[in-house]
Amino acid sequence: MVKLIRLASNNDLNFAANFDADIIVPPRSKLALQNLTFKTIFTSVNINSSNNVVTFTGNIDPADIQPGFSSLLPSKSYSGGSGFNDFLDDIEDALNATLESNSNQPTSNTGGYNKKWNVVYSSFKVPTDRAGEDADPMRYDENSITFRYSILCTPNGPTYSQGFPQGTENQQLWVPGPNVVIEATDQGVNTVQMRTGVARTTGRTRNVICNENIKLSKGNALFMVRIADYNFNGEGSEIKNNGFGIGITTSNLINLQGSGTSIPLADRQYGVIFNRDSEGYLYHNRPDFTIGSTIYPQRVSATTYTNPNHHDIMWCRIDRHPTTHKQILRLGVWQIPIENYYNLPAGNIWTQTPTVATETFDETDLGDVATYRMTVTTGVGVGTIQWWKTTGSTTWDIFVAKPVEGSTPDGTAVIDTGTGAMLIGGVTTLTPAQMPTLVELAPGAAVEHVFLTHTLSDAEIESGFYPYMYMRGSSVDVKADAPCFTVDPYMEGNGKNEITGFRDYNIPNILKAADFDIMPTIDVARRSVSYTAKLTMHSNVWSYLGFSPSTAKDINGYQHINVKIENSGDAVAHPMQATWLAVTESQLDADDNFIVESLTLPLDCYDASEIFYSSPEQNDASILTNPQTEKIGRRKNILATIPISDNNNGLVQYDTNTPVFIDLKNTESILLRNIRLRVLRQDFSPVETGSSSSIMTLLLDTGN
């Protein structure tokens, strides 16, 4: 005999009833859920100017404290499952926008620049879906926030051997086309150039394309290439066939890899182009524009400038804007400017000190009114001093008396472009052999030139960027070297840095970063040191995410949670990371499974979803802290699980034509006068309902 029992609940999904007559439940009876209808409450999150600030500090340890940087969440409302994912996406974007690597920001650290900051080249991850138990040691759950370093890799293979302390090799990250050759020097620096004998081109068919899913980090990121050598090919400047270009794109170019096919215009979104030393750098601003800059190459010739560590570096960089607090893309070059003086060979009639073997134009005490000072030693005016000022590439003004602002020149010297001689009044004063030659002074401070600053769109942030490169000049025209970029550390299969390797590209040694203080540089030693990081958000935001900070709120309602940036303890590769773990499910998350639990009737049912059962807080914390721990199976009075999402405005409607009966664990008859059941979330936490009445129908099979 089957009895039907219909129950109702007022707003809390606790179903309780007292019957005016006994219901006899004999041994070996069974109970089933026929149908269930209720409506959950979707929590709404409203972000505005009162709660939208996110602040991250990479190190709060007193001996080496660092400044914190902030970004802003967008002002909008979120609700429901889809809103929850949008909210997590925006949280991740805001966190990544806090990662500052701008070298112009001073710090108390030794060196004066943030090359000592431990957050340079790093990113956050806030997953929007359950990854489950995968092969990677890090389980990314929707109620976790992870900070991790983005390794600066040499894309064409390993920089470090396995013998390097705690070091692992990175995989090959990109593949050259058939006419491009990539080789590694004994220092581990990759060189890129056209294959010997291949003709120069104005196209972009001699390219290098990334492997599948190899993207830049979504935090602060860098793609850079150095100009190793350049030789003028003798063709006109309007012909773009003497150099090379680099760039980033949201398009996956994997179909072009190794084919020698030209990169389409629509996919060349952002990039920097070097053509020749007499032409300013060019840059791409989205597919439609190639724009000329006013910055000319400086140190690009290996013959003229023999130290490659001082050569120009082209780069694409993702960073934080200091005033808008948004993620931005910058394109530009780093240069060590050329500082020269003119040097005269011995024996000239114009000389400062004729007795020395090498004589120079004297730059002493000139101010802004003259360029050089010389003494006449032979001919007319022997012993007199004259001052010279360049007024163009071929003209010099001459002053017999030391000039002041507004002085009228006493004469003009002109360079004969045909013969190369210097003429005064049409008379050859210095022959080409006697002309001053350019001599380089000691390198000065590096300079950063920014061609483009672009605020990233939501679509660009979501997509991420793929680096690419192409050669135009032949192997005798141009050679690039030291390519490297920060790879997304969260890519599939990189849980132990299997793809990126652990050790960063050794910039301090290879690129002489001391000469490029303007360049955000990793202090490799700091990548294996633990730090205390601080993340600050409004208490409402923490609560929406399922966190419960122990720190008190400030007057504006903000709280912080401190965690350690440290390694996983792996003996081979130890990802340096920090993870913030929530203690409960997010208030915004849509459930896709509910539990119907009996509080009065004992059911022959078992659950093995948890590790501890003392409280929901311990359940979540234990699972997330140790995802490899085996779950504990024990008896629970579960009547049914409802595999229905409440994402449809919170409404859950369950009805089955084939009810599943669960045995009751009663060895003797039960006189049922009252009955109590409840509906829970999949983690056994309560469900808030949005309807005045929820209905449940039970079927009791007494077997008679």
C-alpha positions, 0 to 999 in steps of 0.5 A, a space after each residue: 500500500 502506498 500513502 501520499 503525504 503532501 507537505 508545505 513550508 513557509 519560507 525556510 524549506 523546513 517541512 514539518 507537520 503534525 497529524 491528527 491520527 497515527 500513521 502506521 509505518 511497518 518494518 521494511 517500509 519505503 519512502 520516496 519523493 514524488 515532487 518538490 517545488 520551491 523558489 530560491 532567493 537570488 542575492 543581488 550584488 550592487 557595486 558602486 563608489 562606496 564598495 568598489 575599491 580593490 587593493 593588493 600589496 605584494 609584501 607587508 613584511 616590515 623589513 621590505 614593505 612595498 606600496 599597495 596599488 588599487 583598482 576599481 570594480 565596475 559600478 553595476 549589479 549582479 544576481 543569479 548564476 550568470 551574474 555570479 560568473 560576471 562578478 568573478 570575471 570583474 573581480 579577476 580583472 580588477 585584481 590584475 589591474 592592481 599589479 603595478 610594474 611602472 618603473 617610475 614609481 619609487 619604493 624604499 627598496 634598494 635600487 630605487 625602482 620596482 625591479 626589486 618588487 616581488 609582484 613584477 610579472 604576475 597575475 591573479 586567477 578567479 575561476 568562474 567554473 569548477 575545475 574539479 579534480 584535475 591533474 594539476 596540484 592547484 585546484 581552481 575553485 570558484 571560491 578561491 583567489 590565486 596570485 601566481 608569478 608569470 615566468 619570463 620565458 625564452 620562447 624557443 626553448 630552455 634557458 636553464 638546465 635541470 641542474 640549476 638549483 630548483 630550476 626547470 626548463 621551459 618548453 618551446 613556446 613558438 615555432 619559426 616559419 621555414 625561412 626563419 632561423 632561431 639559435 641559442 648562444 652559449 649564454 642562452 640568448 635566442 637569436 632570430 634572423 632570416 635563413 641565409 640566402 633568403 631574399 628580404 621582403 616587405 611582407 610578413 611571411 617570415 614569421 614566428 607564431 606561438 603554440 596553441 594556448 600560449 598567451 601573455 599573462 593577464 596581469 602585468 606582462 611583457 613581450 620584448 625583443 632586442 635589435 642585435 645587429 643592423 646593416 643598411 641595405 641601400 634601398 629607399 626608406 619607403 621600402 620596408 624591407 630592412 628590419 623586423 616587427 613584433 606584436 600581440 594579437 587577440 587572434 589565435 594564429 596557430 594555423 599560420 605556424 610553420 607555414 610561411 603564410 603572411 599574418 593578415 592585417 586584421 590580426 596585426 593589432 598592436 606592435 612595434 616595427 624597426 626598419 632602418 636607423 635613419 627612420 623613426 620606429 613605427 607602431 600598429 594601433 589596431 589593424 587599420 593603422 601603422 603610425 610613425 613615431 618621432 623616436 629614431 633607433 640608437 644603438 642597433 649596429 653591432 659594428 658601431 656599438 659592439 656591446 649588445 647589452 646596450 642595444 635598443 629593446 622593442 616591447 609590448 607591455 601590459 600594466 596598470 594605469 596610475 590614475 585611471 586604475 585600468 589595465 593598459 597596453 603600452 608599446 615602445 622602446 627602451 634605449 640608452 641614448 648615444 652621447 658623442 663629441 667630435 674628435 679632431 686628428 692631430 695636425 689640424 689648423 684648428 686645434 685646442 692643444 696641438 701637442 697632443 696626439 688626439 685633439 678635441 673640440 672643447 666643450 668647457 663652459 659653453 652653456 646653451 650658446 655654443 657647441 664647441 670651442 677651438 684655438 687657431 694655431 696656424 694661418 690667419 688669427 693664430 692664437 685666437 679662440 673661436 666658438 662654434 655652434 652647429 645650426 644644422 647637419 651641414 652648417 656651423 656658426 662661428 664667433 670670435 668672442 664668446 657668444 651670449 644669447 642673441 649674438 651675431 655669428 662672425 662667420 659660417 662654416 659649411 660642410 660640402 656634401 659632395 667632398 665632405 670638406 669644411 668651408 669658411 667663406 668658400 675656402 677649404 678649412 678642413 679637408 675630409 681627412 681632417 674633419 672631426 669624427 664622432 666619438 661615443 661617450 660612456 653610456 648614460 641612463 636608459 630612457 623609456 619611449 612610449 608610442 602608444 597607451 591604450 586602455 584594454 577593452 573587456 573583450 581584449 582582457 577576456 581573450 588575452 594576447 598572443 605574441 608574434 614576430 616577423 623578419 623583413 631584412 635578410 640575414 645580412 641586413 638585420 638580426 634580433 635577439 633576446 626575445 622573451 615574454 611572460 606566459 600565462 601561468 594558469 594555462 592547462 597542464 602548467 600546474 607545476 610549471 611544466 610548460 613555463 619552467 620555474 626559473 625566469 629568464 636571466 635578465 640581470 646577467 644577460 641584458 645588463 639590467 643595471 644599464 636599463 633601470 627604466 625596465 621593470 626587472 625581476 629579481 630572480 632571488 626573490 622568486 623563491 622567498 616567502 612574502 606576506 601579501 595583503 588583499 583588501 576589499 569591501 566587507 560586502 564584496 568579501 561576503 558575496 564571495 564567501 569569505 569571512 575576514 578576521 580583521 576589523 572593518 575600517 571606517 569605510 567598511 573595508 577589510 583585508 586578508 593576509 596570506 603567504 606567497 610561497 612555494 608548494 614544497 615540490 622538490 622539482 618545480 615549486 610554483 610560487 603563489 598565494 591562495 585566498 580560500 573562501 569558508 562558504 559558498 558564494 551568496 551569488 552562486 546558483 546551485 545545480 543540486 539540492 538535498 532532501 533530508 529527513 529529520 525524523 524517519 531513519 533512511 538507509 542512505 549514505 553520503 561520502 561527499 565530505 571530509 568532516 561533517 561538524 559544520 559547513 565551514 569545516 566542510 568547505 575549508 577542509 575540502 579546499 585545503 586538501 583536495 586529495 584527502 579521501 572523503 568519509 562515507 557515513 549514513 545520512 538520512 537523504 531522501 533524494 538529491 534534486 539535480 536541477 539548477 535554480 538559475 531560472 529566476 530561482 525556481 526549482 520544479 522537480 517531478 518524477 514519473 518513476 520515484 525512487 523508494 528508499 528503505 526505512 531503517 526501522 526494525 519495528 513499526 513506527 506510529 508516525 504522528 509528526 514528520 520533519 524534512 528539510 531541503 539543503 544546498 549540495 554542501 548541506 547549507 540552508 537555502 533561502 527561499 523567495 516564495 511564501 509556500 514551498 510544496 513537497 509530495 512524499 510517497 510512503 510504501 508500507 508494503 501492505 
